[in-house]
Amino acid sequence: MTTAPAHMFPAATLWDMDGTIIDSEPLWLGAEVRMLERYDIAVPSDIHERLVGQGLTTAARVFQTLGVPLSVEDIVNEWANGVVAGLAETGPLWIEGALEMLESFRAFDVPSALVTMSVRPIAEAVVELLPAGTFQAIITGDDVEFEKPHPDPYLRGAAALGVEARHCIAFEDSPPGTAAAAASGAFVFGVPNLLSLDGSDAHLVLPTLSGMDARQAGSLWQQHRS
């Protein structure tokens, strides 16, 4: 563990997964588009904007309104199986700088929680690829009463670490995710992936986490928090 004054860092960090730590969003979108095409349903031009960052239950209900004749559970299971197959085929595609940032916070003994709307089997599979102790808690879409953009997931993530969300930094890549994290009271670093975060609820938008470490993130947090 590296020592540093406690006031330099948040009580904890809270991390989205898809598009923030691992570049799995194309796998999710691919599974979704294949489903629509199988049922000869036109793929909406705004499908990316409508689904990225949304909870899976919410996204599945959107697909039902488009005409997919499956239950929410069956839709989500098919998507999840497609993502698992894609990860097995391509291997993990880590977002640039994310692993290094996670390791840097761990070196300073700042706890971290994964807060994802993905299903638990996928979240746990990704966490198993990371160094032991990277995350002290995992909150998934299976665990929450309300999905992102509701603050419930981030409030649960902070509570699982024994801290208040308002004392945490959150890392997100989508407008629904930044809305959820900001509503929880966390300070939100937005790192865009597929979608622009212009006008989002992120307190600070960074082009990338590459080259940054916990000290730099802590310094930016101190400078910009209200």
C-alpha positions in Angstrom: 0.0 0.0 0.0 1.2 3.5 -0.9 0.7 6.1 1.8 -0.8 9.6 1.1 -2.9 12.1 3.1 -6.5 10.7 3.4 -7.9 14.0 2.4 -6.4 13.6 -1.1 -8.8 10.8 -2.0 -12.5 10.1 -1.9 -13.9 7.5 0.5 -14.3 5.1 -2.4 -14.5 4.8 -6.1 -17.6 3.5 -7.9 -17.2 2.1 -11.4 -19.5 1.3 -14.3 -18.3 -1.7 -16.3 -19.5 -1.8 -19.9 -17.8 0.9 -21.9 -16.0 2.2 -18.8 -13.7 -0.7 -17.9 -14.3 -3.2 -20.7 -15.2 -2.4 -24.3 -18.2 -4.7 -24.3 -20.8 -2.2 -25.6 -20.3 -3.4 -29.3 -21.0 -7.0 -28.1 -24.3 -5.9 -26.4 -25.4 -3.9 -29.4 -24.5 -6.7 -31.8 -26.6 -9.1 -29.8 -29.5 -6.7 -29.8 -29.3 -5.9 -33.5 -29.2 -9.7 -34.3 -32.4 -10.2 -32.3 -34.2 -7.4 -34.2 -33.1 -8.7 -37.5 -34.2 -12.3 -36.7 -37.7 -11.0 -36.2 -37.5 -8.8 -39.3 -37.8 -5.6 -37.2 -36.2 -2.5 -38.6 -33.3 -1.4 -36.5 -34.0 2.1 -35.2 -31.4 4.7 -36.3 -31.2 5.9 -32.7 -30.7 2.4 -31.1 -27.3 3.3 -29.7 -28.6 6.5 -28.0 -31.6 4.7 -26.6 -29.9 1.6 -25.1 -26.3 2.4 -24.1 -26.1 2.8 -20.4 -29.7 1.7 -19.8 -30.6 -1.1 -17.5 -31.3 -4.4 -19.2 -34.8 -4.7 -18.1 -35.6 -1.3 -19.4 -33.9 -2.1 -22.7 -35.7 -5.4 -23.0 -39.0 -3.6 -22.6 -38.1 -1.3 -25.4 -37.5 -4.4 -27.6 -41.0 -5.7 -26.6 -42.5 -2.4 -27.8 -40.6 -2.8 -31.1 -42.3 -6.2 -31.6 -39.9 -8.8 -30.2 -42.2 -11.6 -29.0 -40.1 -12.7 -26.0 -40.3 -12.2 -22.3 -38.0 -9.7 -20.6 -36.1 -12.6 -19.0 -35.7 -14.4 -22.3 -34.5 -11.2 -24.1 -31.9 -10.4 -21.4 -30.7 -14.0 -21.3 -30.2 -14.1 -25.0 -28.3 -10.8 -24.9 -26.1 -12.0 -22.0 -25.3 -15.3 -23.8 -24.3 -13.4 -26.8 -22.0 -11.2 -24.8 -20.4 -14.2 -23.0 -19.8 -15.8 -26.4 -18.3 -12.6 -27.8 -15.9 -12.2 -24.8 -14.9 -15.9 -25.2 -14.1 -15.3 -28.8 -12.3 -11.9 -28.6 -11.0 -11.9 -25.0 -11.4 -8.9 -22.8 -11.0 -5.5 -24.6 -10.1 -3.2 -21.7 -10.8 0.5 -21.9 -7.6 2.5 -22.2 -6.3 3.6 -18.8 -9.1 2.0 -16.7 -7.1 -0.9 -15.3 -4.2 1.4 -14.4 -6.5 3.8 -12.6 -8.1 0.9 -10.6 -4.7 -0.4 -9.6 -3.6 3.1 -8.6 -6.5 3.6 -6.3 -6.0 0.1 -4.8 -2.3 1.0 -4.1 -3.6 3.9 -2.0 -6.0 1.6 -0.2 -9.1 3.4 -1.6 -11.9 0.8 -1.9 -13.8 0.3 -5.1 -17.2 -1.1 -6.1 -18.4 -2.2 -9.5 -21.8 -0.8 -10.3 -23.1 -2.3 -13.5 -26.5 -3.0 -15.0 -25.1 -6.1 -16.5 -26.1 -9.5 -15.1 -24.0 -11.0 -12.3 -22.5 -13.9 -14.2 -20.9 -11.5 -16.7 -19.8 -9.0 -14.0 -18.2 -11.8 -12.0 -16.5 -13.2 -15.1 -14.9 -9.8 -15.8 -13.9 -9.3 -12.1 -12.2 -12.7 -12.2 -9.9 -11.4 -15.0 -8.8 -8.5 -12.7 -6.2 -8.7 -9.9 -7.6 -10.1 -6.7 -8.9 -7.3 -4.5 -9.6 -4.8 -7.3 -13.3 -4.6 -6.2 -14.6 -5.0 -2.7 -18.2 -5.0 -3.8 -20.2 -5.8 -6.9 -23.7 -4.4 -7.6 -25.4 -5.7 -10.7 -28.7 -5.2 -12.4 -29.9 -8.4 -10.6 -29.5 -6.6 -7.2 -31.3 -3.3 -7.7 -34.9 -2.2 -7.4 -34.4 0.6 -9.9 -32.0 0.6 -12.8 -29.8 3.5 -14.0 -30.5 6.4 -14.5 -32.1 6.0 -11.0 -29.5 6.6 -8.2 -30.3 3.3 -6.5 -27.4 1.3 -8.0 -24.8 3.8 -6.9 -26.4 4.3 -3.5 -26.2 0.5 -3.0 -22.6 0.4 -4.3 -21.5 3.0 -1.7 -23.5 1.4 1.1 -21.8 -2.0 0.3 -18.5 -0.3 1.0 -19.8 1.3 4.2 -19.5 4.9 2.9 -21.8 7.6 1.6 -22.1 8.1 -2.1 -21.5 11.9 -1.7 -17.9 11.1 -0.5 -17.2 8.9 -3.6 -15.9 9.4 -7.2 -17.8 7.5 -9.9 -16.6 6.7 -13.4 -19.1 6.4 -16.2 -19.3 6.4 -20.0 -23.0 7.1 -20.7 -25.7 9.7 -20.1 -27.9 7.3 -18.1 -24.9 6.3 -16.0 -23.7 9.8 -15.3 -27.3 10.7 -14.3 -27.5 7.8 -11.9 -24.1 8.5 -10.3 -24.7 12.3 -10.0 -28.2 11.8 -8.5 -26.6 9.5 -5.8 -24.4 12.5 -4.7 -21.2 11.1 -6.1 -18.7 13.2 -8.0 -18.8 11.9 -11.6 -15.9 11.6 -14.0 -17.4 11.0 -17.5 -15.2 9.2 -19.9 -17.1 8.9 -23.2 -17.0 5.7 -25.3 -19.8 5.3 -27.9 -21.8 8.4 -26.9 -20.9 12.0 -26.3 -21.2 13.2 -22.8 -21.8 16.8 -23.7 -24.6 18.1 -21.6 -24.6 15.0 -19.4 -24.6 15.0 -15.6 -20.9 14.3 -15.4 -19.2 16.9 -13.2 -16.0 16.5 -15.3 -15.6 14.9 -18.7 -12.2 13.4 -19.5 -11.2 12.3 -23.0 -9.5 9.2 -21.6 -8.1 7.8 -18.3 -4.9 6.9 -20.1 -1.9 8.4 -18.3 -3.8 9.3 -15.2 -3.4 7.9 -11.7 -5.2 8.1 -8.3 -3.3 11.2 -7.3 -4.3 13.1 -10.4 -7.9 12.0 -10.2 -7.9 13.0 -6.5 -6.5 16.4 -7.3 -9.2 17.0 -10.0 -11.9 15.8 -7.6 -10.7 18.3 -5.0 -10.5 21.2 -7.5 -13.9 20.7 -9.1 -16.2 19.3 -6.3 -18.7 21.8 -4.9 
